[in-house]
Amino acid sequence: MDLNAIRAKLDSLNNNGQQREKTDYSEIFWKPQIGKQTIRIVPSAFDPAFPFKELKFHYGIGKYPMIALSNFGKQDPIEEFVKELRKTNDKDNWSLSGKINPKTRVFAPVVVRGEEDKGVRLWGFGITIYKALLALAEDEDVGDFTDVINGWDMVVEQVQGNPYPETSVRIKPKQTPLSDNNDSVDSWLKEQPNPAEVFTQYDYDFIKKQLQNYLNPGSAEETAPAAGAETPTTPPKSDFTLETATSGNKDTVSKFDDLFNE
């Protein structure tokens, strides 16, 4: 017997059949800790004019967050379902659409002071921090804080809130170069994780199945495809309807099958 194959299968079963690439995310992402840390947001290697990357994710549907296929210009079954829910005048449907609608997460490439040897990592944050950073960039007294010569370091402070930590950012008082080492600067500007590529891109059929399981708990689980798998160009036929999203049948809600048959 192939022991590696046996271990892989056991690991898959222990993770409820959802196969995910084993990745050391500490090398890719930076997460603020309680206290103060100094960072520098650097120009993006993938869009030098704009350091932020907005991505939409599905949370609470399935065991893991799933990146929305619409980020890649593809059909996403959950977003299509949300559109159908919002075509009705039913308040329960609208409430459900708000719960399952994808949430935006923003990522920026950062160098953490004191941890420069770890290179550029991705800092992920929500809309509140995003607005604060955009406001700093718009401030004529600050401007382009990513400038490698006359940019600004930032202090990220996190305090324990109730119940979740609260994060704030402020600019350091003086402009400074990114580094006095030109080789380091060149490396940081070129060698960066791509936010659009570091997450497993599940295919249409798998995401649809997770939605079906969410709407109808107890349905059979399905194994996730490997990372990078292609999304089918023709979405498979759905076997759930809008009626499964509500408590009892509602005359105002029509079947949802046709959406996935097109």
N, C-alpha and C positions, 0 to 999 in steps of 0.2 A: 504493500500500500504506500501511497505518496503521503507522508506525514504532513508536508506543507499544505497539500490540498485539504487534508483533514482539519488542520488548524484553521485554515481560511474558512471552511464551511462552519466550524464550530463558532468562530468569531462572528460570522454572518448571522447564525441563529441566535447567538447571545445578544445581538443588536437588533432583534426583531426583523431580521431579513433585510435590513437597509444597509447596503454595502457602501461604505464611504472610504475615500482614500485616507490613509493614515498620514497626517501632516503635523509637523511641529508648528503650531500656529503662533507660538511665542516668537518665532523667527520672522513672521510675516506681519503680525499685528502688535501694536502697542496699546495698552490699556492703562489709563490713569489709576493710581493708587491713592488711598487716603493720605492727604498731605499736599505738599507743593512739589512740582517737578517743572523743570525748564526744558522747553522744546524749541525746535525751529521747523516751521513748515517750509518745505523746499519746492521749487518748481517741479511740476509733474513731467516725467519722462514721456508721457503719452499725450499730454496737452500742455505745453509750456506756458500758454497764455492763461490757463485756469487750473489751479491746483486741486480743485475739488471734483469728486466723482459721485454723482447721485445714483443710487441703486435701490430698486424696490424689492422687498422681501415678503414672503408669506410667513407669518408667525402663528403658532398655535394650531396649525393644521399638519398633522403628521408629527413624528418624533423630533425632527430637526427643522429649523428654519429652511425655507426653500427660496432660492433666488427666482424672481419672476422672469418668465420667458420674454416678456415684453421689453426687458432691458436689451435684448438682442434682436429686436424687430420681429419676434415670432409670436404666434398665437399663444395665449395663456388661458387655460380653461377656467381658472378661478376668477380672473378679471372679466372674462366673458360672462360668467355666471353672475357676477356683481352687476354688470350692465343690465342683464335680464331682470334681476331682482328689482332694480331701480326703475324699470319700465312699468311696474305695478304701482297701485296706490295703497298697498298694504303696509301698515306700519311695522309689522313683524319682519317683512321682507327687507324693508329699509334698515331696520335694526341689525339684521343678519348681515346685510351688505357692508355695514360699517365695521362689523367685527372681522370679516374675512377679507376686506379690501387690503391690498398690500401696503406696507408701511415703508416710508423712505428712510434710508440710512445713508449718510454721507461719509466719504473717506478722503483723507488727505495724507500725502507722504510726509513723514516727519523724521527728523534726527533728534534723539533724546540726549540732552547734555549729560555728560558723565557716562553715557553708554554709546559713544560714537562708534566703538568697535563693532556694534551690532548692525551698523549700516542703516539704511532707510527702511522704516516700517510704516504700516498703515494705521492711522488713528481713525476709528469709526465713531461717529457721534450723531446725535439727533438734530432736529430742526432748531432748537433753542441755541445750541452752540454754533450751528451753521449761521444763523442770523447775526450772532455776535461777531463772528469772524468776518462776515461780509460787511458789517458796519465799520469794523476797523479798517478794512481795505478801502472803504469809501471815504474815510476820514482823511482830509487833506493833510493833517499833521502826521499821519502814519503812511497811508498809501500801500505800496507793494512790499508787504512784510516778507515776501519770499526772495527778494533781491539778494543775490549771493554776495554783493559788496556792501550795500547800504540797507540791508534788511533788518528785521527785528526778531529777537528771541521773544518767546512768550512764557509766562508762568501759568501753568494749569494747576488749579487748586481744587481738590475734591474733599468734601466734608460729608460725614455720615448724616443723611437726612432721615426722614421718617415716612416710608420705610426704606427708600432707596437713596444711594449717595447722590449728592448734588455737586455739579461741576461748574466752574467758572474759569474764564481766561482773561488775562490782562497782558499788555505789552510791557516789556522791560524798558527802563527809562532811556537807554542809549542804543543807537544803531550800531550794529557790528557786522563784520563779514561772517559768512557761513563758516569758514575755516581759513586758517593761514596756510594750510596744506593744500596746494592746488590738485594734487593727486586724489586726495580725499574728496574734494569738491567734484572733480570729474567723475569719480566712482559713484558718488551719491546721486548725481544728476542722470546717470545712465542706468545704474543697477537698482531698479525699484520693482517691487511686486505690483502686478497689474490688478487693480480691484475687480475688473471685469472677468478675470481668469482664475482667481484663487478660490472661487466657490464652485462646488459641484453643481453642474447644470443638469438637473433632472429633466427627462423628456416629458412631452405633453401627456402621454398616457399614464405615466406614473403620478404626475401632479393631479390629474383628474381622478385617479383612484384614491389618492389621499383625501381629496375633497369629498368623494363619495363616502369614504369611511367616516369622515367628520360629520357628514349629514346623517349618516345611517350607521351609528356605532355597532360594532360586532361583525361587520362584513370582513371578508378575508383580507389579510395583509398581502402586500406584493413586494417583491424584492426590487430595490432601487437599481437602476442601471449604473454602469461605471461612469466616473466623471468624464465629461467631454463627449458623452454619447450624443449623437445627432437627434434632434427633434423630428418626428415624422412629418413629412410635408403634408400628408392628408390625415387629419385627426381621426382616430377611431370613433366608432359610434358609441354614444353614451348610453348607459343603462340606468340613469337616475333622472329625476324630474324636479321641477321647482317645488312640487308638492312635498318632496322629501325634506325640504328645508323648513317646513312649517309644522306646527302642531295640529294635525288633522287636516282634512281637505278644505281648501278655500276655493269657492266658485270663481273668484277673481284671478286665480293663478292657473295658467295654462301649462301644459307639459313643456319641458325644456329640451326634449330629445332633438328637435329640429335644428337647434343651434349647432349640435355636434355632427349632424348628418350632412351639413353643407360642405 
